[in-house]
């Protein structure tokens, strides 16, 4: 995908889900071509349209569900994204990329509520347990801990995300996003920590 800040979003949401996941049925050549075209679409809206067409042809198309969820999230359609990603989670439960993307969709909900934060924390925690080397999963875990007011846990998760991203030599813009989250956590700790 080549649009706007989607590269950062994709990295934050865990990249792409492997099209060869064994739990998924075989994709027809037409569906595979639609998925590839959607992956390279000029905009999230164009990608969403192509993924939707691909899903009409094959509703259990895991890569299209994941791609559509990401494209909707990039368009600030977090509730719709979450609905699509939950369908993917039913198809392949506990896939760390899907869990990370669902946590990101929850974190992007307007007027985030405690129950949504708790659900997102559950997804992000499971994602880091399943793939502890994922800076994206650690980042989302940090964001949700921060939203929950647990700044120490948020800072710890942010440190993991920055460290892993640096070790994996990820895109500098993405590392900067992770570093900004780390700084926000330390700022919150400084403001809300009891005076000694």
C-alpha positions as CSV (number, residue, x, y, z in Angstrom):
1,X,0.0,0.0,0.0
2,X,1.4,3.3,-1.0
3,X,-0.9,6.0,0.5
4,X,-0.1,8.7,3.0
5,X,0.9,7.6,6.5
6,X,-0.4,4.1,5.8
7,X,3.2,2.7,6.0
8,X,3.3,3.8,9.6
9,X,-0.2,2.5,10.3
10,X,0.7,-0.9,8.8
11,X,3.8,-1.1,10.9
12,X,1.9,-0.1,13.9
13,X,-0.8,-2.7,13.1
14,X,1.7,-5.4,12.5
15,X,2.4,-5.3,8.8
16,X,0.6,-7.8,6.6
17,X,-0.9,-11.1,7.5
18,X,0.8,-14.0,5.8
19,X,-1.4,-15.1,2.8
20,X,-0.3,-18.6,3.4
21,X,-1.8,-19.0,6.9
22,X,-2.7,-22.7,7.0
23,X,-6.2,-22.1,8.5
24,X,-7.3,-20.1,5.5
25,X,-8.8,-21.7,2.4
26,X,-7.0,-21.6,-0.9
27,X,-7.6,-18.3,-2.7
28,X,-8.7,-18.3,-6.4
29,X,-6.3,-16.6,-8.8
30,X,-8.9,-13.8,-9.4
31,X,-9.1,-13.1,-5.6
32,X,-5.3,-13.2,-5.2
33,X,-5.0,-10.6,-8.1
34,X,-7.7,-8.4,-6.5
35,X,-5.8,-8.6,-3.2
36,X,-2.5,-7.6,-4.8
37,X,-4.1,-4.7,-6.6
38,X,-5.7,-3.5,-3.4
39,X,-2.3,-3.8,-1.6
40,X,-0.9,-1.3,-4.2
41,X,-3.9,1.0,-4.4
42,X,-3.4,4.7,-4.5
43,X,-5.6,5.5,-1.5
44,X,-7.2,3.7,1.5
45,X,-10.6,4.3,-0.1
46,X,-9.6,2.6,-3.4
47,X,-8.0,-0.3,-1.4
48,X,-11.2,-0.7,0.7
49,X,-13.3,-0.9,-2.5
50,X,-11.0,-3.6,-4.0
51,X,-10.8,-5.6,-0.8
52,X,-14.6,-5.4,-0.5
53,X,-14.9,-6.8,-4.1
54,X,-12.4,-9.5,-3.2
55,X,-14.5,-10.5,-0.2
56,X,-17.7,-10.7,-2.3
57,X,-15.9,-13.3,-4.3
58,X,-14.5,-15.2,-1.3
59,X,-15.9,-14.1,2.1
60,X,-13.3,-16.2,4.0
61,X,-10.5,-14.3,2.4
62,X,-8.1,-13.6,5.3
63,X,-5.7,-11.2,3.5
64,X,-8.6,-9.1,2.2
65,X,-10.3,-9.0,5.7
66,X,-7.0,-7.8,7.2
67,X,-6.4,-5.3,4.4
68,X,-9.9,-3.9,4.6
69,X,-9.6,-3.5,8.3
70,X,-6.4,-1.6,7.9
71,X,-7.8,0.6,5.1
72,X,-10.8,1.5,7.1
73,X,-8.6,2.4,10.1
74,X,-6.5,4.6,7.9
75,X,-9.8,6.4,6.9
76,X,-10.6,7.0,10.6
77,X,-13.4,4.4,10.4
78,X,-12.2,2.6,13.5
79,X,-15.6,1.0,14.5
80,X,-16.0,-0.5,11.0
81,X,-12.3,-1.6,11.0
82,X,-12.8,-3.3,14.3
83,X,-15.9,-5.2,13.0
84,X,-14.0,-6.5,10.0
85,X,-10.9,-7.4,12.1
86,X,-13.2,-9.4,14.5
87,X,-14.4,-11.4,11.5
88,X,-10.8,-12.1,10.7
89,X,-10.2,-13.1,14.4
90,X,-13.0,-15.7,14.1
91,X,-11.4,-17.1,11.0
92,X,-7.9,-17.3,12.6
93,X,-8.2,-16.8,16.3
94,X,-5.2,-15.3,18.2
95,X,-3.1,-14.3,15.3
96,X,-0.8,-11.7,16.7
97,X,-1.1,-9.3,13.8
98,X,-4.9,-9.4,14.0
99,X,-4.8,-8.9,17.8
100,X,-2.5,-5.9,17.3
101,X,-4.8,-4.4,14.6
102,X,-7.9,-4.9,16.8
103,X,-6.1,-3.2,19.7
104,X,-5.1,-0.3,17.4
105,X,-8.7,0.0,16.2
106,X,-10.0,0.1,19.8
107,X,-7.3,2.7,20.7
108,X,-8.6,4.9,17.8
109,X,-12.2,4.8,18.8
110,X,-13.7,8.3,19.5
111,X,-14.6,8.8,23.2
112,X,-12.7,5.8,24.3
113,X,-14.4,4.1,27.2
114,X,-12.9,1.9,30.0
115,X,-14.4,-1.3,28.6
116,X,-12.9,-0.6,25.2
117,X,-9.5,0.1,26.8
118,X,-9.7,-3.1,28.8
119,X,-10.6,-5.1,25.6
120,X,-7.8,-3.4,23.7
121,X,-5.3,-4.2,26.5
122,X,-6.4,-7.8,26.4
123,X,-5.7,-8.0,22.6
124,X,-2.4,-6.1,22.9
125,X,-1.2,-8.2,25.8
126,X,-2.0,-11.4,24.0
127,X,-0.2,-10.0,20.9
128,X,3.0,-9.4,22.8
129,X,2.7,-12.8,24.5
130,X,2.5,-14.4,21.1
131,X,5.0,-12.2,19.3
132,X,7.3,-10.6,21.9
133,X,9.6,-9.2,19.1
134,X,6.8,-7.0,17.6
135,X,7.5,-3.3,18.2
136,X,4.0,-2.6,16.9
137,X,2.3,-4.8,19.5
138,X,4.4,-3.2,22.3
139,X,3.5,0.3,21.0
140,X,-0.2,-0.3,21.0
141,X,0.1,-1.9,24.5
142,X,1.8,1.3,25.6
143,X,-0.9,3.5,24.0
144,X,-3.7,1.6,25.8
145,X,-1.9,1.5,29.2
146,X,-1.4,5.3,28.8
147,X,-5.1,5.8,28.0
148,X,-5.9,3.7,31.1
149,X,-3.7,5.9,33.4
150,X,-1.1,3.2,34.1
151,X,1.9,5.4,33.0
152,X,4.5,3.1,34.4
153,X,3.3,0.1,32.4
154,X,2.9,2.4,29.4
155,X,6.5,3.6,29.7
156,X,7.8,0.0,30.1
157,X,5.9,-1.1,26.9
158,X,7.1,2.0,25.0
159,X,10.7,1.2,25.9
160,X,10.2,-2.3,24.5
161,X,8.8,-0.9,21.3
162,X,11.6,1.7,20.8
163,X,14.3,-0.9,21.6
164,X,12.9,-3.5,19.2
165,X,12.3,-1.0,16.4
166,X,15.9,0.2,16.7
167,X,17.2,-3.3,16.7
168,X,15.1,-4.2,13.7
169,X,16.2,-1.1,11.8
170,X,12.7,0.0,11.0
171,X,11.7,3.1,9.1
172,X,13.0,6.2,11.0
173,X,9.5,7.9,10.8
174,X,8.0,4.8,12.6
175,X,10.7,4.8,15.2
176,X,10.0,8.5,15.8
177,X,6.3,7.6,16.4
178,X,7.4,5.1,19.0
179,X,9.8,7.5,20.6
180,X,7.1,10.2,20.8
181,X,4.9,7.6,22.7
182,X,7.9,6.9,25.0
183,X,8.3,10.6,25.8
184,X,4.6,11.0,26.4
185,X,4.8,8.2,29.0
186,X,7.8,9.8,30.7
187,X,6.1,13.2,30.7
188,X,3.0,11.6,32.3
189,X,5.1,9.8,34.9
190,X,6.8,13.1,35.8
191,X,3.5,15.0,36.1
192,X,1.5,12.3,37.9
193,X,4.2,10.7,40.1
194,X,4.0,11.5,43.8
195,X,6.6,14.0,45.1
196,X,9.4,12.5,47.1
